[in-house]
Amino acid sequence: MLLQGKVALITGAASARGIGRATAATFAAQGARVIILDLDESAARDAAASLGDGHLGLAANVADEGQAQQAVARVIEHFGRLDVLVNNAGITQPLKTLDIRGGDYDKVLDVSLRGTLLMSQAAIPHMREQKSGSIVCMSSVSAQRGGGIFGGPHYSAAKAGVLGLAKAMARELGPDQVRVNSIAPGLIHTDITGGLLQDERRHAIIEGIPLGRLGSAQDVANAALFLASDLSSYLTGITLDVNGGMLIH
Ligand SMILES: NC(=O)c1ccc[n+]([C@@H]2O[C@H](COP(=O)([O-])OP(=O)(O)OC[C@H]3O[C@@H](n4cnc5c(N)ncnc54)[C@H](O)[C@@H]3O)[C@@H](O)[C@H]2O)c1
């Protein structure tokens, strides 16, 4: 059991076919007590209950400082510690540059980038005090290759911002034995991508993937497990590509 005795909070983890939910189930199977945080309270509670006993579902908007602080306070009250934070919540919009309005920009950057900062700010004091912790941030291949598959340029910018934020936090928090790493998934088959990709487009994309398939949520969950656990004890500030070879750099 790679996460026995660990307490792990995963944001955006209520979505049934999502990366966050697969990560939650993988962590629970490895002995972690998991907190599923998402916008809707009953969805978060149901998702937590689906993992078995001893897990917690919490409602919070990661882009709201008060709600982020309150959610982590509830975790500490309930479990007494926090070992792993997975900043997974994110939204995308398939817009072209000239179509991005201020409200679109705010929505997309607020969830991925501000949300990653606010949730990390809430978690870090506890991890610092424990002198241990692992923060995993969900970026995207879109940040590295300049989008072009799914999200608009503001999504690429948000996810590139996540990489910079994670690297800078890694440098700052290393002396406290708090590790911060990112995952850059390629095209993963979830609700974000599910209904929206026509068959023809899907085939064209798969032709450009050396491993010959879209990724699964489990592929990303396995990478998150590695970064959350002590298997990656000497890794901080890295970006782990989970993209089937779609981008090799
Ligand atoms: N699916 C892909 O191909 C892909 C590729 C690269 C990166 N990603 C990233 O992986 C992460 C998970 O994506 P997914 O495909 O599982 O998406 P998903 O839509 O299945 O899950 C996202 C979850 O985030 C929650 N959420 C949205 N805004 C929130 C907020 N303000 N506060 C709290 N929760 C919020 C949603 O309710 C949802 O449950 C996202 O950050 C996404 O950008 C996905």
Ligand as a Chemical Component Dictionary entry (heavy atoms), coordinates in Angstrom:
data_LIG
# 
_chem_comp.id                   LIG 
_chem_comp.type                 NON-POLYMER 
_chem_comp.pdbx_formal_charge   0 
_chem_comp.three_letter_code    LIG 
# 
loop_
_chem_comp_atom.comp_id 
_chem_comp_atom.atom_id 
_chem_comp_atom.alt_atom_id 
_chem_comp_atom.type_symbol 
_chem_comp_atom.charge 
_chem_comp_atom.model_Cartn_x 
_chem_comp_atom.model_Cartn_y 
_chem_comp_atom.model_Cartn_z 
_chem_comp_atom.pdbx_ordinal 
LIG N1  N1  N 0  -9.522  15.255 -20.247 1  
LIG C1  C1  C 0  -8.418  15.651 -20.841 2  
LIG O1  O1  O 0  -8.129  15.313 -22.014 3  
LIG C2  C2  C 0  -7.435  16.529 -20.113 4  
LIG C3  C3  C 0  -6.193  16.773 -20.702 5  
LIG C4  C4  C 0  -5.279  17.582 -20.045 6  
LIG C5  C5  C 0  -5.591  18.123 -18.814 7  
LIG N2  N2  N 1  -6.808  17.891 -18.262 8  
LIG C6  C6  C 0  -7.077  18.505 -16.954 9  
LIG O2  O2  O 0  -7.366  17.491 -15.999 10 
LIG C7  C7  C 0  -8.261  17.996 -15.006 11 
LIG C8  C8  C 0  -9.467  17.077 -14.884 12 
LIG O3  O3  O 0  -10.124 17.024 -16.138 13 
LIG P1  P1  P 0  -11.286 15.979 -16.467 14 
LIG O4  O4  O 0  -11.137 15.673 -17.905 15 
LIG O5  O5  O -1 -11.285 14.891 -15.470 16 
LIG O6  O6  O 0  -12.558 16.950 -16.302 17 
LIG P2  P2  P 0  -13.993 16.756 -15.630 18 
LIG O7  O7  O 0  -14.849 17.834 -16.213 19 
LIG O8  O8  O 0  -14.447 15.343 -15.740 20 
LIG O9  O9  O 0  -13.698 17.104 -14.118 21 
LIG C9  C9  C 0  -13.428 18.411 -13.675 22 
LIG C10 C10 C 0  -14.073 18.573 -12.299 23 
LIG O10 O10 O 0  -13.709 19.864 -11.774 24 
LIG C11 C11 C 0  -14.849 20.372 -11.091 25 
LIG N3  N3  N 0  -14.739 21.825 -11.001 26 
LIG C12 C12 C 0  -14.881 22.748 -11.999 27 
LIG N4  N4  N 0  -14.739 23.984 -11.509 28 
LIG C13 C13 C 0  -14.498 23.867 -10.171 29 
LIG C14 C14 C 0  -14.274 24.795 -9.125  30 
LIG N5  N5  N 0  -14.274 26.116 -9.349  31 
LIG N6  N6  N 0  -14.069 24.320 -7.873  32 
LIG C15 C15 C 0  -14.084 22.984 -7.633  33 
LIG N7  N7  N 0  -14.279 22.055 -8.586  34 
LIG C16 C16 C 0  -14.492 22.492 -9.843  35 
LIG C17 C17 C 0  -16.030 19.933 -11.951 36 
LIG O11 O11 O 0  -17.243 19.985 -11.228 37 
LIG C18 C18 C 0  -15.613 18.514 -12.333 38 
LIG O12 O12 O 0  -16.045 17.555 -11.385 39 
LIG C19 C19 C 0  -8.621  19.424 -15.458 40 
LIG O13 O13 O 0  -7.764  20.353 -14.789 41 
LIG C20 C20 C 0  -8.301  19.415 -16.944 42 
LIG O14 O14 O 0  -8.032  20.693 -17.451 43 
LIG C21 C21 C 0  -7.739  17.091 -18.873 44 
# 
loop_
_chem_comp_bond.comp_id 
_chem_comp_bond.atom_id_1 
_chem_comp_bond.atom_id_2 
_chem_comp_bond.value_order 
_chem_comp_bond.pdbx_ordinal 
LIG N1  C1  SING 1  
LIG C1  O1  DOUB 2  
LIG C1  C2  SING 3  
LIG C2  C3  SING 4  
LIG C2  C21 DOUB 5  
LIG C3  C4  DOUB 6  
LIG C4  C5  SING 7  
LIG C5  N2  DOUB 8  
LIG N2  C6  SING 9  
LIG N2  C21 SING 10 
LIG C6  O2  SING 11 
LIG C6  C20 SING 12 
LIG O2  C7  SING 13 
LIG C7  C8  SING 14 
LIG C7  C19 SING 15 
LIG C8  O3  SING 16 
LIG O3  P1  SING 17 
LIG P1  O4  DOUB 18 
LIG P1  O5  SING 19 
LIG P1  O6  SING 20 
LIG O6  P2  SING 21 
LIG P2  O7  DOUB 22 
LIG P2  O8  SING 23 
LIG P2  O9  SING 24 
LIG O9  C9  SING 25 
LIG C9  C10 SING 26 
LIG C10 O10 SING 27 
LIG C10 C18 SING 28 
LIG O10 C11 SING 29 
LIG C11 N3  SING 30 
LIG C11 C17 SING 31 
LIG N3  C12 SING 32 
LIG N3  C16 SING 33 
LIG C12 N4  DOUB 34 
LIG N4  C13 SING 35 
LIG C13 C14 SING 36 
LIG C13 C16 DOUB 37 
LIG C14 N5  SING 38 
LIG C14 N6  DOUB 39 
LIG N6  C15 SING 40 
LIG C15 N7  DOUB 41 
LIG N7  C16 SING 42 
LIG C17 O11 SING 43 
LIG C17 C18 SING 44 
LIG C18 O12 SING 45 
LIG C19 O13 SING 46 
LIG C19 C20 SING 47 
LIG C20 O14 SING 48 
# 
